[in-house]
Amino acid sequence: MSIRSTTAVALLAVLGALAGCGERGEGGPTVGQRVDSAVERSAEAGRDVREGAREAAQDANTAVMGAGARVDDAQITTQVKTGLSTDRDLSAGQIDVDTKDGVVTLKGMAPTAAAKARASEIARNVKDVKSVDNQLQVRAG
């Protein structure tokens, strides 16, 4: 409820209270008491609307942040795969790259322990990577 609407309701309440302060309808509350009750309910409804709007804004902000994180994770994954494809010993096709909240997970096969270590280094050097979980297996032989 806007400030103008709240002011109008309050003004009507005051005018109603002044007009019939002492009048009772068949033993019930006075007109003034009924107006006071209506004003209080209106104020409570206004507080509820403001709180609902505040919660909706927080939910929208959370959704936007979550969408941004998914885009960042996809960009990280793409950059890691691109980096892996430039290494002659590492094939991006044999290495599965997953990213969640900036944490990169590498799965698959590496030809040597040195290639496995390079894969971690390539992933770590990508912007916004928080950590690397290198689960690559080194081929025996």
N, C-alpha and C positions, 0 to 999 in steps of 0.2 A: 504494500500500500504506500502510495507516495505521501510526502509530507503535506501536500496540499489537501489530499483526501483525508488524512488523519486530522488535520486542522478543521476541515469542514465537519467531520463527524463529532469532534470535540465541541465545536461551536453549536451544532444542533443539540448536542447533549445538554450544554449549559442553558440554551434557550428553553428546551423542554423542561429542564429542572426548575427554571424560574417560573415557567408558566403553570406548572402543576405540582409544586413541591409538596403540598400537604394533601393532595387528593389521593384517596385510596379507592381501589376498585374492589368492592365486595370483600373487605377484610384482608386483602392481599397487600403487597408492598405498595408504597406510594409511587407516583409517576417518577419522582426524582430518583427513588431507589432503582426503579426499572431502567431508567436512563443510565444511571451509574453502572449498573450491571452490563448494559449493552456497550458502554464505552470501554469497560474493562475487557469484555470479550473481543472487541475490535482491536484493542491494543495487543492482546494476546495473539490474535490472528496475525497481526503485523509482525510480531516477534517470530512467529512460526515461519512466515514467508521469508523473512530475512535469513533465518537459519537455514531454510531449505535452499535458498539462493547461494549461500556460502558453501554448503555441502556440494551443490551442483558444480560450482566453480572449481572446487578442489578435485572433484571427480574428472572434470574436463581437463584440468591441468595434468592429472595422473595419466589420463589416456594419451595426451599429447606427448608426454615424456616417454611413455612406453613405446609409442610409434617411432619416436626418434631413436630409441635404443635399438629397435629392430632394424632400422635403416643403417645405423652405425655398425651393428653386428654383420649385416650383409656386406657392407663396404669392407670391413676388416677381412671377412672370409675371402672376398674377391682379391684383395691385395695380397693376402698370404698365398693363395693359389697361384697368382701371377708371379710372385717371388720364387715359389717352389719350381715353377716351370722354367725359370731362367738358369737353374742349377743343373748341370749336365748329369749328375748322379741321381737327382731326385725327379721323379715323374709325378706331376700333379694328378695324373690319372690314377696312380697307385696309392695315393695318399688322400684320405678323407679328412676334410677340414670342416669343423663345426665351431661356431662362435656363439656364446651366450653371455650377455652382460660384459663383453670385453675379454672373456676368458676363452682362449683358443684351444681346441682339442684336436690333436693330430692322431689319426689311426691309419694303419696299413703297414706296408713293408718299406724298409730302407735297406739299401745294398750293403752298407757298412755302418759301424758305430759312429764314424766321423760324419757320414751323411745324415744320420739321425740327429747328431748335435747341430749340424748346419741348419736342418729343418727348424729346430727350436730357435736358433738365432735369427733366421729369416722371419719367423712369426713374431718374435719379440721386438724386432725392429719396425714393425708396422705401427703407425700412429694409432693411439687409443687402445692398444692391447694392454690389458692389466696383468695377465699371466698366461703361461703356456703349459698345457697338460700334454706332454709328449708320450703317447702310448704306441709309438711305432715299434715294430718288431724288426730286429736285424736278421737278415737272411743268413742261414747257416751255410758255411762252405766257402 
